[in-house]
């Protein structure tokens, strides 16, 4: 953590402020300052928040006092109770009892590098209190790190509601500061103040997760002045942080301060809901094999790079940076590199692009355009060499699964309707196998047990002389038997951990073998169905006994004929083409097909 990330409270020579002794400046911003004081009358320490400048105008002082008193009447577990509101020589102040609280910078000075989950809980607490204040028509006006208080249990609350000096509002009574009529202009101002509070909380989230003041300023108001719509600077969480930040939480933090205002969280309750949802997901995944898998992802990565990575990167480096199609074609066969690029450079913006209505970006071409060849090389440098910690037998089985998934991805490209981007189709088919690939790498023995339980067995029943074939378990049933969790749940946990949004999560969930396949009603559903059909086909070809393959392929055609307009003949022809594409030196299928009218949205089609 940077040395100046959370500066120590500033001691000063002892001096008086009415009946108070000013002991230490705990924090300051452009609008307010927070003092630790000793109340000689009560014999106790208090924390006083006051404007940075005295209020010499009687009307301004009246408005400040009315706002502060209105805020002080709010009672909520996540709002610090106000001990006193007063004025000394034109300096108004709000006092909070020191006994039960310390400021968040003080807490972090004693407990450095807080976990991401702890940061999320603090912000959830503060946003819960802020939502209650906004419901009552009270904006904070200056949320700062030192306005977050923490008790001995680590629970947080928000202090200093209404302590910043406020300009006169339309329709306000000059004497009392009360609204004479809640006109539209005043409602707009109230909403704008509430949204600014939420944006300030997003800046605080960036500060706490990043371990240093965003844009070099610990004052949220100064940071807000430098980002849209007031400024042009971009506020995003750095890739390198003192404590690893899960991709889903990173996406929330980046959306909270997005350069596009319409993508930001508009209310304290929605930002609190996003953080609370992430915490709930973390709690569900904190036990069992999912937690173990996520821990191993941090330790040894998702997959090892395929053999020959250095040679492939050398060939990529020799290419013109604008030949993104050819660069993508060299990356696609190496799932480890493709996953790394999607995880680090595409997953966090996915949620934002969905909110904008543009759909997720799922092409390596686009990633290469954004990061260039040097970025691809940097991503490759983070991967472990093949086969990582696996022994020879386990590595051979992983290689076999990778080849099976590659075949399914090539088949999906052949089955796709006209107009759909072949690279997107390829990657969706691969991501539908995300958990299967990771299990083979991180739980090699358990993955083998799962496949054994899926195989049919010949059993001789009592009093019988001939063996009867007993079908194996379904993949999910076998996974639950071995691991206690199904394949879909594990894949979704990793995808969510990487930060993929709901639309991507929907696409990479295979169609259930027990449910009928209906005609797709969206482009995301088309991609899901095409990839599911390809994966079911390849599973039938590679996991079933040879005598059962033909019947299984006919069932695939029956299930998907209406949605994809395929026949047994076209399916077999597509299988042959996919096998040909697997041969060394075969050109990848990245060429567009003529699109029907109307075409699908640009993110999904050529």
C-alpha positions as CSV (number, residue, x, y, z in Angstrom):
1,X,0.0,0.0,0.0
2,X,1.3,3.4,-0.8
3,X,2.8,5.3,2.1
4,X,0.5,8.3,1.6
5,X,-2.6,6.3,0.8
6,X,-4.2,6.8,4.2
7,X,-2.3,9.6,5.9
8,X,-2.1,9.7,9.7
9,X,-4.3,12.2,11.5
10,X,-2.5,15.5,11.9
11,X,-1.6,16.5,15.4
12,X,-1.6,20.3,16.2
13,X,-0.5,22.4,19.2
14,X,-3.3,22.4,21.7
15,X,-5.8,25.3,21.2
16,X,-9.3,26.1,22.2
17,X,-12.5,26.2,20.2
18,X,-15.2,27.3,22.6
19,X,-15.4,24.7,25.4
20,X,-13.5,22.2,23.2
21,X,-9.8,21.6,23.0
22,X,-8.7,20.8,19.4
23,X,-6.5,17.8,19.6
24,X,-6.1,16.4,16.1
25,X,-7.2,17.0,12.6
26,X,-8.6,13.6,11.5
27,X,-9.3,14.5,7.9
28,X,-10.2,17.3,5.6
29,X,-11.6,17.9,2.1
30,X,-12.3,21.0,0.1
31,X,-15.7,21.3,1.8
32,X,-15.3,20.0,5.4
33,X,-12.8,19.2,8.1
34,X,-13.0,16.7,10.9
35,X,-11.4,17.4,14.3
36,X,-10.8,15.2,17.3
37,X,-11.6,17.4,20.3
38,X,-11.9,17.1,24.1
39,X,-15.1,18.5,25.6
40,X,-14.0,20.1,28.9
41,X,-17.6,20.3,30.0
42,X,-18.4,16.6,29.5
43,X,-14.8,15.3,30.1
44,X,-15.0,13.2,26.9
45,X,-13.6,13.2,23.4
46,X,-15.9,14.1,20.4
47,X,-15.4,14.3,16.7
48,X,-16.5,17.7,15.1
49,X,-17.2,18.1,11.5
50,X,-17.5,21.6,10.2
51,X,-17.3,23.6,6.9
52,X,-13.8,24.7,5.8
53,X,-14.9,28.3,6.0
54,X,-17.0,30.1,8.6
55,X,-20.5,31.0,7.6
56,X,-20.6,34.8,8.0
57,X,-24.0,35.2,6.2
58,X,-26.9,34.7,8.5
59,X,-29.1,33.1,5.8
60,X,-26.4,30.6,4.9
61,X,-25.9,29.8,8.6
62,X,-29.6,29.3,9.0
63,X,-29.8,27.0,6.0
64,X,-26.8,24.9,7.3
65,X,-28.3,24.6,10.7
66,X,-31.7,23.5,9.4
67,X,-30.1,20.9,7.1
68,X,-27.9,19.5,9.9
69,X,-30.9,19.3,12.3
70,X,-33.0,17.5,9.8
71,X,-30.2,15.0,9.1
72,X,-29.6,14.6,12.9
73,X,-33.3,13.5,13.4
74,X,-32.6,10.4,11.2
75,X,-32.1,7.2,13.2
76,X,-30.4,4.3,11.5
77,X,-27.9,1.7,12.5
78,X,-25.5,2.8,9.7
79,X,-25.8,6.5,10.4
80,X,-23.6,7.8,13.3
81,X,-25.8,9.4,16.0
82,X,-25.3,13.1,16.4
83,X,-24.4,14.2,19.9
84,X,-24.7,18.0,19.3
85,X,-25.2,20.6,16.6
86,X,-23.7,24.0,17.5
87,X,-22.0,27.2,16.3
88,X,-18.9,29.0,17.7
89,X,-17.9,32.3,16.2
90,X,-19.6,31.6,12.9
91,X,-18.2,28.1,12.7
92,X,-21.1,25.6,12.7
93,X,-20.3,22.0,13.7
94,X,-21.8,18.5,14.0
95,X,-20.5,16.5,17.0
96,X,-20.3,12.7,17.2
97,X,-19.3,10.7,20.3
98,X,-15.7,9.3,19.9
99,X,-16.2,6.5,22.5
100,X,-17.5,3.9,20.1
101,X,-15.9,4.8,16.8
102,X,-12.6,5.5,15.0
103,X,-12.3,6.8,11.4
104,X,-11.7,4.3,8.6
105,X,-8.2,5.7,7.9
106,X,-7.3,5.1,11.5
107,X,-8.6,1.6,11.3
108,X,-6.6,0.8,8.2
109,X,-3.5,2.3,9.7
110,X,-3.8,-0.4,12.5
111,X,-5.0,-3.1,10.1
112,X,-3.2,-2.6,6.7
113,X,-4.3,-4.2,3.4
114,X,-7.9,-5.0,4.2
115,X,-9.5,-7.9,2.2
116,X,-11.7,-7.1,-0.7
117,X,-14.7,-8.6,1.1
118,X,-14.0,-6.3,4.1
119,X,-14.0,-3.3,1.8
120,X,-17.2,-4.4,0.2
121,X,-18.9,-4.8,3.7
122,X,-17.8,-1.3,4.8
123,X,-19.3,0.3,1.6
124,X,-22.4,-1.8,2.0
125,X,-22.9,-0.5,5.5
126,X,-22.3,3.1,4.4
127,X,-24.6,2.8,1.4
128,X,-27.4,1.3,3.5
129,X,-27.3,4.4,5.8
130,X,-27.0,6.7,2.8
131,X,-30.0,5.1,1.1
132,X,-32.1,5.8,4.2
133,X,-30.9,9.4,4.2
134,X,-31.7,9.9,0.6
135,X,-35.2,8.4,1.2
136,X,-35.7,11.2,3.8
137,X,-34.5,13.8,1.3
138,X,-31.1,14.3,2.9
139,X,-27.9,14.2,0.8
140,X,-24.6,13.9,2.6
141,X,-22.9,16.4,0.4
142,X,-19.3,15.4,1.0
143,X,-18.7,11.6,1.5
144,X,-15.0,11.2,2.4
145,X,-13.0,8.3,3.7
146,X,-12.7,9.9,7.2
147,X,-16.5,10.2,7.3
148,X,-16.7,6.4,7.5
149,X,-16.5,5.3,11.1
150,X,-15.7,1.7,12.2
151,X,-16.6,0.2,15.6
152,X,-14.6,-2.5,17.5
153,X,-16.4,-5.3,15.5
154,X,-15.4,-3.8,12.2
155,X,-18.9,-2.6,11.3
156,X,-19.1,0.8,9.6
157,X,-21.4,3.8,9.7
158,X,-21.5,7.1,7.9
159,X,-21.2,10.4,9.8
160,X,-21.4,14.2,9.0
161,X,-24.7,14.2,7.0
162,X,-25.3,17.7,5.8
163,X,-22.2,19.1,7.4
164,X,-20.9,20.6,4.1
165,X,-22.1,24.2,3.4
166,X,-24.9,24.1,0.9
167,X,-25.9,26.9,-1.6
168,X,-29.3,28.4,-1.4
169,X,-31.9,26.1,-3.1
170,X,-34.8,27.3,-5.2
171,X,-37.9,27.5,-3.1
172,X,-36.1,27.7,0.2
173,X,-37.2,30.0,3.0
174,X,-34.3,32.3,3.8
175,X,-35.1,32.4,7.5
176,X,-35.5,28.7,8.2
177,X,-34.1,26.9,5.1
178,X,-37.3,24.9,4.8
179,X,-38.7,24.2,1.4
180,X,-41.8,26.3,0.6
181,X,-42.7,24.0,-2.3
182,X,-41.1,20.9,-3.7
183,X,-40.9,22.3,-7.3
184,X,-39.3,20.3,-10.2
185,X,-36.1,22.2,-10.0
186,X,-35.7,21.4,-6.3
187,X,-36.4,17.7,-7.0
188,X,-33.8,17.7,-9.7
189,X,-31.2,19.2,-7.4
190,X,-32.1,16.7,-4.7
191,X,-31.6,13.8,-7.1
192,X,-28.4,15.3,-8.5
193,X,-27.0,15.6,-4.9
194,X,-27.9,12.0,-4.1
195,X,-26.3,10.7,-7.4
196,X,-23.2,12.7,-6.5
197,X,-23.1,11.0,-3.1
198,X,-23.2,7.6,-4.9
199,X,-20.4,8.6,-7.3
200,X,-18.3,9.7,-4.3
201,X,-18.9,6.2,-2.7
202,X,-17.7,4.7,-6.0
203,X,-14.5,6.8,-5.7
204,X,-14.1,5.6,-2.1
205,X,-14.4,2.0,-3.3
206,X,-11.7,2.6,-5.9
207,X,-9.5,4.2,-3.1
208,X,-9.9,1.3,-0.7
209,X,-9.5,-1.5,-3.3
210,X,-6.6,0.2,-5.1
211,X,-4.8,1.1,-1.8
212,X,-4.0,4.6,-3.0
213,X,-5.8,7.9,-3.6
214,X,-7.5,7.8,-7.0
215,X,-5.9,10.3,-9.5
216,X,-3.6,11.3,-6.7
217,X,-6.3,12.9,-4.6
218,X,-7.9,11.6,-1.4
219,X,-10.7,14.2,-1.7
220,X,-13.6,12.6,-3.5
221,X,-14.9,16.0,-4.6
222,X,-11.6,16.8,-6.3
223,X,-11.6,13.5,-8.1
224,X,-15.2,14.0,-9.2
225,X,-14.3,17.3,-10.7
226,X,-11.7,15.6,-12.9
227,X,-13.9,12.8,-14.4
228,X,-16.9,13.0,-16.6
229,X,-19.0,15.1,-17.0
230,X,-16.8,17.8,-15.4
231,X,-13.4,16.6,-16.5
232,X,-11.8,14.2,-19.0
233,X,-9.8,11.9,-16.9
234,X,-10.6,8.2,-16.6
235,X,-10.9,6.5,-13.2
236,X,-10.4,2.7,-13.3
237,X,-9.1,0.3,-10.8
238,X,-5.4,-0.5,-11.5
239,X,-4.6,-4.0,-12.5
240,X,-2.0,-4.2,-9.7
241,X,-3.5,-3.8,-6.3
242,X,-2.1,-4.5,-2.8
243,X,-4.7,-7.3,-2.3
244,X,-6.1,-9.3,-5.3
245,X,-9.5,-7.9,-6.4
246,X,-11.9,-10.5,-7.9
247,X,-13.0,-9.6,-11.4
248,X,-16.7,-9.3,-10.5
249,X,-15.9,-6.8,-7.8
250,X,-13.5,-5.0,-10.1
251,X,-16.3,-4.7,-12.6
252,X,-18.6,-3.1,-10.0
253,X,-15.9,-0.6,-8.9
254,X,-15.2,0.4,-12.5
255,X,-18.9,0.7,-13.3
256,X,-19.4,3.0,-10.3
257,X,-17.0,5.5,-11.8
258,X,-17.6,4.8,-15.5
259,X,-16.7,7.5,-18.0
260,X,-20.3,7.1,-19.3
261,X,-22.7,8.6,-16.8
262,X,-25.6,6.5,-17.9
263,X,-23.7,3.3,-16.9
264,X,-23.1,4.4,-13.3
265,X,-25.1,3.3,-10.4
266,X,-27.8,5.9,-10.0
267,X,-28.8,5.3,-6.4
268,X,-27.2,4.2,-3.1
269,X,-29.6,1.2,-3.1
270,X,-28.5,-0.2,-6.5
271,X,-24.8,0.1,-5.7
272,X,-25.4,-1.5,-2.3
273,X,-27.3,-4.3,-4.1
274,X,-24.4,-5.0,-6.4
275,X,-21.9,-5.1,-3.6
276,X,-24.3,-7.2,-1.4
277,X,-24.9,-9.6,-4.2
278,X,-21.2,-10.1,-4.7
279,X,-20.7,-10.7,-1.0
280,X,-23.6,-13.2,-1.0
281,X,-21.9,-15.0,-3.9
282,X,-18.6,-15.0,-2.1
283,X,-20.3,-16.5,1.0
284,X,-21.9,-19.3,-1.0
285,X,-18.5,-20.1,-2.6
286,X,-16.5,-19.9,0.6
287,X,-16.9,-23.6,1.3
288,X,-16.4,-26.8,-0.7
289,X,-14.8,-27.6,-4.1
290,X,-15.8,-24.3,-5.6
291,X,-13.8,-22.4,-3.0
292,X,-10.9,-24.8,-3.6
293,X,-11.1,-24.3,-7.3
294,X,-11.1,-20.5,-7.0
295,X,-8.1,-20.7,-4.7
296,X,-6.2,-22.8,-7.1
297,X,-7.0,-20.4,-10.0
298,X,-5.1,-17.8,-8.0
299,X,-2.2,-20.2,-7.2
300,X,-1.5,-21.9,-10.5
301,X,-3.7,-20.2,-13.0
302,X,-6.7,-21.6,-15.0
303,X,-4.9,-23.7,-17.6
304,X,-1.3,-24.3,-18.7
305,X,-0.2,-22.9,-22.0
306,X,-0.1,-25.5,-24.8
307,X,3.3,-26.7,-25.9
308,X,5.1,-24.3,-28.3
309,X,3.7,-21.1,-26.8
310,X,7.0,-19.3,-27.3
311,X,7.2,-20.1,-31.0
312,X,3.6,-19.0,-31.5
313,X,4.2,-15.7,-29.7
314,X,7.3,-15.2,-31.9
315,X,5.2,-15.7,-35.0
316,X,2.5,-13.3,-33.6
317,X,5.2,-10.7,-32.9
318,X,6.4,-10.9,-36.5
319,X,2.9,-10.1,-37.8
320,X,1.6,-6.6,-38.6
321,X,-0.4,-5.4,-35.6
322,X,-3.4,-4.6,-37.9
323,X,-3.7,-8.3,-39.0
324,X,-6.0,-9.0,-36.0
325,X,-7.8,-11.9,-37.8
326,X,-4.5,-13.8,-38.2
327,X,-3.4,-13.0,-34.7
328,X,-6.7,-14.3,-33.3
329,X,-6.4,-17.5,-35.3
330,X,-3.1,-18.2,-33.7
331,X,-4.4,-17.5,-30.2
332,X,-7.7,-19.5,-30.5
333,X,-6.2,-23.0,-30.3
334,X,-4.5,-22.2,-27.0
335,X,-7.3,-22.0,-24.5
336,X,-5.1,-20.9,-21.7
337,X,-4.0,-17.7,-23.6
338,X,-7.5,-17.1,-24.9
339,X,-9.0,-17.4,-21.4
340,X,-6.3,-15.1,-20.0
341,X,-7.0,-12.4,-22.5
342,X,-10.8,-12.6,-22.1
343,X,-10.5,-12.7,-18.3
344,X,-8.2,-9.8,-17.8
345,X,-9.2,-7.5,-20.7
346,X,-12.8,-8.3,-21.6
347,X,-14.7,-9.6,-18.6
348,X,-14.8,-6.4,-16.6
349,X,-16.2,-4.2,-19.4
350,X,-18.8,-6.9,-20.3
351,X,-21.3,-5.7,-17.7
352,X,-21.0,-2.1,-18.9
353,X,-21.5,-3.0,-22.5
354,X,-24.6,-5.0,-21.6
355,X,-26.1,-2.0,-19.7
356,X,-25.4,0.1,-22.8
357,X,-27.4,-2.4,-24.8
358,X,-24.6,-3.4,-27.1
359,X,-24.1,-6.9,-25.9
360,X,-20.9,-8.5,-24.7
361,X,-17.7,-8.4,-26.7
362,X,-16.4,-11.9,-27.3
363,X,-13.8,-11.7,-30.0
364,X,-10.0,-11.9,-29.6
365,X,-9.7,-9.6,-32.6
366,X,-11.2,-6.8,-30.5
367,X,-8.9,-7.6,-27.6
368,X,-5.9,-7.5,-29.8
369,X,-7.0,-4.1,-31.2
370,X,-7.2,-2.8,-27.6
371,X,-4.0,-4.1,-26.2
372,X,-1.8,-4.7,-29.2
373,X,0.8,-7.4,-29.7
374,X,2.8,-6.3,-26.6
375,X,-0.3,-6.9,-24.5
376,X,-0.7,-10.4,-25.9
377,X,2.9,-11.1,-25.1
378,X,2.5,-9.8,-21.6
379,X,-0.6,-12.1,-21.1
380,X,1.4,-15.1,-22.4
381,X,4.2,-14.4,-19.9
382,X,1.8,-15.0,-17.0
383,X,0.9,-18.5,-18.1
384,X,2.5,-21.7,-16.7
385,X,4.3,-23.9,-19.2
386,X,2.6,-27.2,-20.3
387,X,1.7,-29.3,-18.4
388,X,2.0,-27.3,-15.2
389,X,1.9,-29.5,-12.1
390,X,0.3,-32.5,-13.9
391,X,1.9,-35.8,-14.3
392,X,2.2,-37.5,-17.8
393,X,-1.0,-39.5,-17.5
394,X,-3.1,-36.5,-16.2
395,X,-1.6,-34.2,-18.8
396,X,-2.5,-36.7,-21.6
397,X,-6.1,-36.8,-20.4
398,X,-6.3,-33.0,-20.2
399,X,-4.9,-32.8,-23.8
400,X,-7.6,-35.3,-24.9
401,X,-10.4,-33.1,-23.3
402,X,-8.9,-30.0,-25.0
403,X,-8.9,-31.7,-28.4
404,X,-12.5,-32.7,-27.8
405,X,-13.5,-29.2,-26.9
406,X,-11.7,-27.8,-30.0
407,X,-13.6,-30.2,-32.2
408,X,-16.9,-29.0,-30.7
409,X,-15.9,-25.4,-31.2
410,X,-15.0,-26.1,-34.9
411,X,-18.3,-28.0,-35.3
412,X,-20.2,-25.0,-33.8
413,X,-18.7,-22.8,-36.4
414,X,-20.1,-25.1,-39.1
415,X,-23.5,-25.2,-37.6
416,X,-23.9,-21.5,-37.0
417,X,-26.6,-19.6,-38.9
418,X,-25.5,-17.1,-41.5
419,X,-24.4,-13.8,-40.2
420,X,-23.0,-14.9,-36.8
421,X,-19.3,-14.2,-36.0
422,X,-17.4,-17.5,-36.2
423,X,-14.9,-16.5,-33.5
424,X,-17.7,-15.7,-31.1
425,X,-19.3,-19.1,-31.8
426,X,-16.0,-20.8,-31.3
427,X,-15.4,-19.1,-27.9
428,X,-19.0,-19.7,-26.6
429,X,-18.6,-23.4,-27.4
430,X,-15.3,-23.5,-25.5
431,X,-16.7,-21.5,-22.6
432,X,-19.5,-24.0,-22.3
433,X,-16.8,-26.5,-21.3
434,X,-15.0,-24.1,-18.9
435,X,-15.7,-26.2,-15.8
436,X,-14.8,-29.5,-17.6
437,X,-11.4,-28.1,-18.6
438,X,-10.6,-26.6,-15.2
439,X,-11.6,-29.9,-13.5
440,X,-9.2,-31.9,-15.6
441,X,-6.4,-29.5,-14.6
442,X,-7.2,-28.8,-10.9
443,X,-9.1,-31.9,-9.9
444,X,-7.6,-34.5,-12.2
445,X,-8.4,-37.6,-10.1
446,X,-11.9,-36.4,-9.4
447,X,-12.5,-35.7,-13.1
448,X,-11.5,-39.3,-13.9
449,X,-13.9,-40.6,-11.3
450,X,-16.7,-38.5,-12.8
451,X,-16.1,-39.9,-16.3
452,X,-16.0,-43.4,-15.0
453,X,-19.4,-42.9,-13.4
454,X,-20.8,-41.6,-16.7
455,X,-19.8,-44.8,-18.6
456,X,-22.4,-47.6,-19.0
457,X,-21.6,-50.8,-17.2
458,X,-22.5,-54.4,-17.8
459,X,-24.1,-56.0,-14.8
460,X,-25.3,-59.6,-14.2
461,X,-28.5,-59.5,-12.2
462,X,-29.2,-62.1,-9.5
463,X,-30.5,-65.4,-10.9
464,X,-29.6,-64.3,-14.5
465,X,-26.8,-65.6,-16.7
466,X,-26.5,-62.7,-19.2
467,X,-25.2,-59.3,-18.5
468,X,-27.4,-56.3,-18.8
469,X,-26.1,-52.9,-19.7
470,X,-26.8,-50.2,-17.1
471,X,-26.5,-46.6,-18.3
472,X,-24.0,-44.4,-16.5
473,X,-24.9,-41.3,-14.5
474,X,-25.5,-38.0,-16.2
475,X,-22.5,-35.6,-15.9
476,X,-24.1,-33.4,-13.3
477,X,-25.2,-36.4,-11.2
478,X,-21.7,-37.9,-11.4
479,X,-20.1,-34.6,-10.4
480,X,-22.5,-34.2,-7.4
481,X,-21.6,-37.8,-6.4
482,X,-17.8,-37.1,-6.5
483,X,-17.6,-33.4,-5.6
484,X,-20.9,-32.5,-4.1
485,X,-21.6,-29.8,-6.7
486,X,-22.7,-30.0,-10.4
487,X,-20.6,-29.0,-13.4
488,X,-22.9,-26.0,-14.3
489,X,-22.5,-24.5,-10.8
490,X,-18.7,-24.7,-10.9
491,X,-18.5,-23.2,-14.4
492,X,-20.9,-20.4,-13.4
493,X,-18.8,-19.7,-10.2
494,X,-15.6,-19.2,-12.2
495,X,-17.3,-17.1,-14.9
496,X,-18.8,-14.9,-12.2
497,X,-15.5,-14.7,-10.5
498,X,-14.0,-13.5,-13.7
499,X,-16.6,-10.8,-14.0
500,X,-18.7,-12.1,-16.9
501,X,-22.2,-10.5,-17.0
502,X,-25.5,-12.2,-17.1
503,X,-25.8,-12.3,-20.9
504,X,-22.5,-14.2,-21.2
505,X,-23.5,-16.4,-18.3
506,X,-26.7,-17.3,-20.2
507,X,-24.8,-18.1,-23.4
508,X,-22.2,-20.4,-21.8
509,X,-24.8,-22.5,-20.0
510,X,-25.6,-25.6,-22.1
511,X,-29.1,-26.4,-23.1
512,X,-30.5,-29.0,-20.6
513,X,-30.7,-32.5,-22.2
514,X,-34.0,-33.0,-20.4
515,X,-35.7,-29.9,-21.8
516,X,-37.0,-29.3,-25.3
517,X,-35.0,-26.9,-27.5
518,X,-37.2,-24.1,-28.6
519,X,-36.8,-21.6,-31.4
520,X,-34.3,-19.0,-30.2
521,X,-35.8,-15.5,-29.5
522,X,-32.5,-13.6,-29.2
523,X,-29.0,-13.6,-30.6
524,X,-27.5,-14.7,-27.3
525,X,-29.9,-17.7,-27.4
526,X,-28.9,-18.6,-30.9
527,X,-25.2,-18.7,-29.8
528,X,-26.1,-20.8,-26.8
529,X,-28.1,-23.3,-28.9
530,X,-25.5,-23.6,-31.6
531,X,-22.7,-24.3,-29.1
532,X,-24.9,-26.7,-27.1
533,X,-25.7,-28.7,-30.2
534,X,-22.0,-29.0,-31.1
535,X,-21.0,-30.0,-27.6
536,X,-23.8,-32.6,-27.4
537,X,-22.7,-34.0,-30.8
538,X,-19.0,-34.3,-29.8
539,X,-19.9,-35.8,-26.4
540,X,-22.0,-38.5,-28.2
541,X,-19.1,-39.2,-30.6
542,X,-16.4,-39.5,-28.0
543,X,-18.1,-40.7,-24.7
544,X,-20.6,-43.3,-25.9
545,X,-19.9,-46.8,-27.2
546,X,-19.6,-46.8,-31.0
547,X,-22.8,-48.8,-31.4
548,X,-24.8,-46.0,-29.8
549,X,-23.3,-43.1,-31.6
550,X,-25.6,-43.1,-34.6
551,X,-28.8,-43.1,-32.5
552,X,-27.4,-40.4,-30.3
553,X,-26.7,-38.2,-33.4
554,X,-30.2,-38.7,-34.6
555,X,-31.5,-37.5,-31.2
556,X,-29.3,-34.4,-31.5
557,X,-30.9,-33.7,-34.9
558,X,-34.4,-34.2,-33.5
559,X,-33.7,-31.8,-30.6
560,X,-32.2,-29.0,-32.7
561,X,-33.8,-29.4,-36.2
562,X,-36.3,-26.7,-35.7
563,X,-33.9,-24.2,-34.1
564,X,-31.0,-24.7,-36.4
565,X,-32.6,-26.3,-39.5
566,X,-30.2,-29.2,-39.5
567,X,-30.6,-32.8,-40.8
568,X,-28.6,-36.0,-40.1
569,X,-26.8,-35.4,-43.4
570,X,-25.9,-31.8,-42.8
571,X,-24.7,-32.7,-39.3
572,X,-22.4,-35.5,-40.6
573,X,-21.1,-33.2,-43.3
574,X,-20.4,-30.5,-40.6
575,X,-18.6,-33.1,-38.5
576,X,-16.4,-34.0,-41.4
577,X,-15.6,-30.4,-42.0
578,X,-14.8,-29.8,-38.3
579,X,-12.4,-32.8,-38.3
580,X,-10.7,-31.4,-41.3
581,X,-10.2,-28.1,-39.6
582,X,-8.5,-29.9,-36.7
583,X,-5.7,-31.2,-38.9
584,X,-2.3,-29.4,-38.6
585,X,-2.0,-26.5,-41.0
586,X,-5.8,-26.2,-41.6
587,X,-7.0,-22.7,-42.0
588,X,-9.4,-21.6,-39.2
589,X,-13.0,-20.8,-40.1
590,X,-13.0,-17.1,-39.4
591,X,-14.6,-16.0,-42.7
592,X,-18.0,-14.5,-42.6
593,X,-21.1,-16.1,-44.2
594,X,-23.6,-13.9,-46.0
595,X,-26.0,-12.5,-43.4
596,X,-29.7,-12.7,-43.7
597,X,-31.9,-9.7,-43.4
598,X,-32.2,-8.3,-40.8
599,X,-28.7,-9.1,-39.5
600,X,-28.0,-9.8,-35.8
601,X,-26.4,-7.1,-33.6
602,X,-22.8,-6.2,-34.5
603,X,-21.2,-7.8,-31.4
604,X,-22.5,-11.2,-32.5
605,X,-22.2,-11.1,-36.2
606,X,-19.7,-10.2,-38.9
